Structures are given as C-alpha cells and as structure tokens.
Amino acid sequence: MQIIGYVFIIIAFARLLAEGFERLGYPGFLGEITAGMVLSAILVNMPRDQMELLAELGLFFLMISAGLEVTPEELHYAGRLTLPLYVITYAVMFLVTLPFTGWTVSSDNIISAAILSIASAPIVLRLKRFFGDEFLHVALSYAVISEIFGLFIVYMVIRFHESPGEYRPIMSSILKDLAFVGVLLYANYLIGIKQKVKIIRFLRRLRSDEAVFGLFMVFSTSLAFISEEIGMHFSIGGFLAGLMMHSDLIGTKQYDRLTTILSGVTYGIFAPIFFAWRGLNFETELSFVVVEFFVTIYVVRLLLSTLIVRKVDIPTSIVRGAGIASFGVLGLLIGEIGFVSGVLSEHMYAMSSLASVLGIFTSATLGRVVNHYKAGKPSSSI
C-alpha cells in the first residue's frame, strides 16, 4: 500500500474515534490518540519516515493555531502570572521524580519534569466555563509557555549531552534564540504601531482567502526554518508566526479569513495524523511502580495547581487546578525526542508517557464530574 492509503486509513479511523469521544464529553484528540494505539498493531508495514514527516507538519500547524489563540499583549500580561507558576510546578515535579530515579539527579529528572509540567490547551478550552475570560487567558498562556519551555529544555539537554563541557557554544546558541524571539516581538510591536493600517489595506486587496493563507504560510515556514537553523524546534517558529498575526495587527476580517482555512487544514487533516502518530509510538509499561508514579505525580500537581489558582468555591478551584494540571500530548513528543536522542531512559520515558495520557483523561473526567455536580445544584452559578 502507498503512503496515501495509510494516510486515509489513519485520518478516517482517527476522526471516527474522535467523534465517539466527543459524544462521551471528552476532547476529540483523545480518540485520535486511541486510534493510533489501535492501529499500531495493524499497520505494521507502514512507511514510518514519511508518516513521521506528516506528523511533524501536524505539530507545526497545531503550534500556529496555538499562537493565533493569544496576542503578544495577552501573553505578556498572563505570563507575569503563569511563568512563576510554571517555575514552581517544574521545581516540584523535579523533586517528585527523584524517588523514582534512585535519588540521583540526571537528565531523566530534568526532562521528565518538563513533560510532567505541561498543560493541555484542548482540556483548558473544554473547561473554560469554569474559568472566566481573565483566567482562561492565564490557563492558555500556561499551556503555551509550558510547551515552549518543555521543547527548549529537552533541546538544551541534548546539546549538553552532545557537547559535554563545552559551555560557550551552548550559551551562544541560547543568546541567539533569545535575540531571535526578542527581535521578532519588538518588530511586531513597532509594525503594529506604524504599519497596521497599510497591512490591513494590503490584505483587503487580496481577492481570495487562499491568497491570505498562502502569504501567511510563506511567513510561518520562513520563521520555522530560521528557528530550526539557530537550534530551536521548528514548531516554535510556527507559534511565533501565529502570535504575530493576531487580529489587532491584520484586522478582524482578515484574521477570520486566515483562521477559517487554517482550522480546516489543521483539524481536518494534519492534527489527526499528529495525534494518531503519538498513539502509534506510545511506549509504556504496566507495573505497580508505574501506577504509583502516576498517582503521586497527579495528586501532587493537582493540589499544587488548585492551591495556587484557588477561588472562593472549592469545585471551581478544583477544575481550575485540573485545567492547569492537565498534562499534554506534546509531552509524548518531548519524551520521544529525549528517548531517541539518548538523554531519557526507556523506563522514565514509559512512565512519563503513561502519566501524560492518564493525566489528560483524569483532568477531563474530573471536569465532567464537577460540571455534573454543579449543574445539579439549584443555585449553581459560575
């Protein structure tokens, strides 16, 4: 069978299970991951290199979509709240992993803590009715920040692993990354002040939505290429492109034209392939230690998040905490990168991967339970 045949099978089965999960009240991407797990035992002759390329395109489009969800101003405002929360969460997750690595500090702890500190934007959106608009931006910003830092951490560990003791090139690379992001955001700020009207007028002259989408893809792929060349993950360039092309800069109408096509391409084609590919590559082991690891990690993280983002009533505080503690699919990718690169052991890769999947299910279920509880109260209000 040619690659196109495998693509059709994966997309069709992934979307079928996604619909089933949606009807059960869970995010559809959980069904797409499950589809990948099921198909892993069936599509044994699949050309994996070609499918991996398509899955990477899925990640690229998902990160663009994440960037389009927030504006630089919102990320800056919410980042002042979420960055300290991420630092605290990462530090606690690092400490909690120590008993499971024999109380030895290694790259296993560093990368596992990055995986276990991530939040899932789809779960946050699923639970947004509990948050309010202000906290929704905080929760989404946490998800974005945790994903970017997770990718950054695993690539920094890989660089240290490949060049032990050579700190000058690594520091130089970090400075290049920071300069790249800083220059882009500052340029975006200046353009938004001086050239906003010209940009909107130019985009209005384009007769088709496809032309707007084409120009945006040239811009986003250029940033992705530069990101890859300076040592960052290519998907960060896609996120920055989405962050810069916000509605405040290009106008609401052009923003809607762009997101309409992007949403169809992302969630209709590439996102199902990405999530299914994560399921196809899912590695884990079932033992008492693995269960103990997940229960410990989830309880500690849920309690920590709930205390930090608490509100007056306990149910809303719990759901807010569950949104922040929802782990994320990108953790599976980070674990895969670390394992393939030799900086994450097979044991910790398996345990962190299972914790990521179970954390997503648990947070979504907890949100449904609390939602049912509050809906059943006569005076319930959020």
URSULFEN-V524265 format. One record per pair of residues at least 12 apart in sequence whose ideal C-beta (glycine too) atoms are under 7 Angstrom apart, sorted by the first residue. I is the first residue (numbers start at 1). J is the second residue. D is the distance in Angstrom with one decimal. If there is no record, write none. Layout:
I,J,D  I,J,D
This chain:
3,47,5.4  3,50,4.8  6,43,6.0  6,46,5.0  6,51,6.5  7,54,6.8  7,273,6.9  10,39,6.5  10,272,6.9  10,273,5.9  10,276,4.9  11,269,6.7  11,272,5.1  11,273,6.6  13,35,4.8  13,39,6.4  14,32,4.1  14,35,4.2  14,272,3.9  14,275,6.7  14,276,4.5  15,272,5.8  17,31,3.5  17,32,6.6  17,34,5.5  17,35,4.5  18,31,4.0  18,32,5.1  18,272,7.0  25,368,5.3  26,364,5.2  27,122,4.4  27,123,6.4  27,126,5.6  27,364,6.5  29,122,5.7  29,275,4.7  29,329,6.5  30,360,6.4  30,361,6.7  32,272,5.0  32,275,3.6  32,276,5.2  33,275,5.1  33,278,5.7  33,279,4.2  33,329,6.9  33,357,6.9  34,279,6.3  35,276,5.2  35,279,6.3  36,275,6.8  36,276,3.7  36,277,6.1  36,278,6.2  36,279,2.3  36,280,4.2  37,279,4.2  37,282,5.6  39,276,6.8  39,280,6.3  40,279,6.9  40,280,4.6  51,277,6.4  52,277,6.9  54,270,6.9  54,273,5.0  55,273,5.5  55,274,4.8  55,277,3.6  57,270,5.2  58,270,3.8  58,271,5.3  58,273,5.0  58,274,2.7  59,235,5.1  59,274,5.5  59,333,6.7  60,224,6.4  60,234,6.6  60,235,5.4  60,238,4.7  61,265,6.4  61,266,4.1  61,270,4.8  61,271,6.8  62,266,6.4  62,271,5.8  62,274,6.5  63,235,4.2  63,238,4.4  63,239,4.2  64,220,5.8  64,238,4.4  64,239,6.8  64,241,6.1  64,242,4.2  64,262,6.6  65,242,6.6  65,262,6.5  65,266,5.4  66,121,6.1  66,144,5.6  66,239,5.9  66,242,6.7  67,239,4.3  67,240,6.5  67,241,6.5  67,242,2.4  67,243,4.0  68,242,4.1  68,245,6.8  68,259,6.1  69,140,6.0  70,137,6.8  70,140,6.1  70,141,6.4  70,144,6.8  70,243,6.8  71,246,4.2  71,248,5.8  72,185,5.9  72,188,6.3  72,243,5.9  74,137,5.2  75,141,5.6  75,243,6.9  78,137,4.8  78,138,4.7  78,141,3.5  79,141,5.9  79,145,6.4  81,138,5.4  82,138,5.7  82,141,4.8  82,142,4.1  82,145,5.6  83,145,6.3  85,142,6.2  85,308,5.8  86,117,6.4  86,142,6.4  86,145,5.6  86,146,5.6  86,149,6.5  89,117,4.7  89,301,6.8  89,304,6.5  90,113,5.4  90,114,6.9  90,117,4.6  92,300,6.5  92,304,5.8  93,113,4.2  93,116,4.4  93,117,5.1  93,301,6.9  94,109,5.5  94,113,4.0  96,296,6.2  96,297,6.0  96,300,5.5  97,109,4.9  97,112,4.9  97,113,6.0  100,293,5.6  101,348,6.9  107,157,5.0  107,161,6.8  107,343,4.4  107,344,6.6  108,344,6.1  108,345,5.4  108,348,4.5  110,153,6.5  110,157,5.7  111,153,6.8  111,154,5.5  111,157,6.0  111,334,6.9  111,338,4.5  111,343,6.4  111,344,4.9  112,348,5.1  112,352,4.9  114,149,6.9  114,150,4.3  114,153,4.3  114,154,6.3  114,334,6.2  115,150,6.6  115,331,4.0  115,334,5.4  115,335,5.5  115,352,4.5  115,356,6.3  116,297,5.6  116,327,7.0  116,352,6.4  116,355,6.2  117,146,5.5  118,146,4.5  118,147,5.9  118,150,5.4  118,327,5.9  118,328,4.0  118,330,6.0  118,331,4.8  119,142,5.2  119,143,4.2  119,146,5.4  119,324,5.5  119,326,5.2  119,328,6.0  120,143,6.5  120,326,4.2  120,327,6.1  120,328,4.0  120,329,6.8  120,360,5.6  121,140,6.0  121,143,4.1  123,323,6.2  123,326,3.8  123,360,6.3  123,363,5.3  123,364,5.7  124,139,4.5  124,140,5.7  124,143,5.7  124,323,4.7  124,326,6.7  126,364,6.4  126,367,6.5  127,319,5.5  127,322,6.8  127,323,4.8  127,367,4.4  129,382,6.1  130,316,5.3  130,319,4.3  130,320,6.4  130,382,5.9  131,320,6.3  131,323,6.9  135,320,6.6  139,323,5.0  139,324,6.2  142,324,5.8  143,328,6.9  147,328,6.7  147,330,4.9  148,236,6.2  148,239,6.9  150,330,6.4  150,331,6.9  150,334,5.0  151,233,4.6  151,236,6.6  151,334,6.5  154,334,5.0  154,337,5.4  154,338,5.2  155,231,6.8  155,233,6.4  157,343,5.0  158,341,4.8  158,343,5.7  159,173,6.8  161,342,6.8  161,343,4.9  173,231,4.7  176,230,4.9  177,230,6.1  177,231,6.6  177,232,5.4  180,226,6.8  180,230,5.9  181,240,6.8  184,240,5.7  184,244,6.8  188,244,4.6  191,249,7.0  192,248,6.6  192,249,5.1  196,249,6.0  199,249,6.5  199,250,6.0  200,250,6.3  200,251,4.2  200,254,6.7  203,250,5.9  203,251,6.9  203,254,4.4  209,257,4.5  209,260,6.6  209,261,5.5  210,261,7.0  212,254,6.1  212,257,5.0  212,258,5.5  213,258,6.2  213,261,4.5  213,262,6.8  216,245,6.1  216,258,5.7  219,241,5.6  220,238,5.3  220,241,3.5  223,237,3.6  223,240,5.5  223,241,4.9  224,237,3.6  224,238,5.2  245,258,6.8  275,329,6.3  278,329,5.7  278,332,4.5  278,333,6.8  281,336,6.0  282,332,7.0  282,353,6.2  283,349,6.2  283,350,5.4  283,353,5.9  284,350,4.6  284,353,5.5  284,354,4.2  285,350,4.6  290,351,5.4  290,354,5.9  293,351,4.9  293,355,6.5  294,354,6.4  294,355,4.7  294,358,5.3  297,355,5.4  298,359,5.7  298,362,6.0  301,325,4.3  302,321,5.3  302,322,6.4  302,325,4.7  305,321,3.9  305,324,4.0  305,325,4.5  306,318,5.7  306,320,7.0  306,321,3.1  309,321,6.1  309,324,6.1  315,370,4.8  315,373,6.3  315,374,5.6  316,382,6.5  318,366,6.9  318,370,6.0  319,367,5.4  319,370,5.0  322,363,4.3  322,366,4.6  322,367,5.7  323,363,6.9  325,363,6.2  326,359,6.4  326,360,6.0  326,363,3.9  327,355,6.8  327,356,4.6  327,359,3.3  327,360,5.5  328,356,6.7  331,352,6.8  331,356,4.0  332,353,5.6  332,356,5.7  335,349,5.0  335,352,5.2  335,353,5.2
